[in-house]
C-alpha cells in the first residue's frame, strides 16, 4: 500500500499518476490528522509526504509520524531546500527526498528504488552520510581500545568472570560454571569493580560488551 | 578542467595496466604508474606475518605521501587485510588522497561498509567499463562518494541504528 499526503490536489493527482503503475493500492490524505490515522490503520509500505503539509513541523513532525509505523518507508517531496535541512530530514530516517514537481515516471522510479531498500539521496549529500559512518566507527574503535586496555589489567579469572557477567549470568550460575563458591565469585567481582572503577554489574556488563567506557556516566541512566 | 591525478593499486598487473592506459587517454586525468613499492604489495593473504604487512603498509604510505595522487584505486582484499590498517593509515596520513575500492562479485556488503567506515570514498567493480571509472574519478574528486543507492541505504541503516 502507498499513502500519498499533500494538501494540494494537483500534487496528489500527479503523484498518483506516477505510482499507479506499481500495482499497489493507493490512499490519499490531505491533512496531518488523516496521515496519522492512515499510518496506523493501513500501515502503508511507502508514504509520499509533502514537506509543506500544514502543521507537519519539519524533522520533529516527520519523526513523530514515523514512530506511528516504523515499517513505513517515508519519501519527502518538497521545494528546493538547503543541504542542511535536507540532511536533517534524512537523519530522521526518511528513505528518499525529491522535488514535489517531479515527473510522474521519475517518481515511480524513486518509489521502486526505495521499496527495494535503496536510499534516494542527492550525491551532493552523500558525503554527510559517509562522514557520520566514519565518525561513528572512530568512536566505536576508541571505546573498544579503552575497554581492551582496561580489561587487560584483570587477571585471567577476573576476566573470565567479567565476561560471564557480560553474558548476563548471575553469581550463582558463574559459580556453578567455574566450579567455585558464590563467595569467591563475589570477591573476584569486587576486585573487578575496583579495577574498572564501576559500581555495579550492569555497568560492568555494558563495558564488557563495549557499549560504554568506564567513567562515562552519560551513557547509562541511574 | 583541473587535472586530477589517479593511481591504481590493483594487484593484477595486466588489469592495472589496461585501466591505467584507459584513464590516461582521458582529458584532465594524469595517471601515476607504478605507485606500489616494487614487489612489496600488501598481501591479501590473512596468514601473512603482521610485521611484514606493517612494513609494507608503511612503504605504501610513504610512496603515496610522496606522489600525492588525488584518487587511489585499491583492491578491497588488500584494504581489509590487518583490520583495514592500510585504509586507516591512508585516511590519517594522506588525507589529500581519496581511496576508491576495487571489488568483485565475491565482495560482501559488510566488508565494503567497514572499508568505507575506515576512510574509503567509494567502491567499484574492477570489471566495470572504463566509463564508470572515469565517472567515479570525477565524482569522488568533487568530494562526493561513489557507491550504489543500495549501499547508501545500508550505510544509512548503520548510521541510524
Interface residues (C-beta under 8 A of the other chain):
Chain A: X90 X91 X93 X95 X113 X116 X117 X118 X119 X120 X121 X123 X124 X126 X127 X129 X130 X132 X133 X134 X136 X137
Chain B: X91 X113 X114 X116 X117 X118 X119 X121 X139 X143 X144 X145 X147 X148 X149 X150 X152 X153 X154 X155 X156 X158 X159 X160
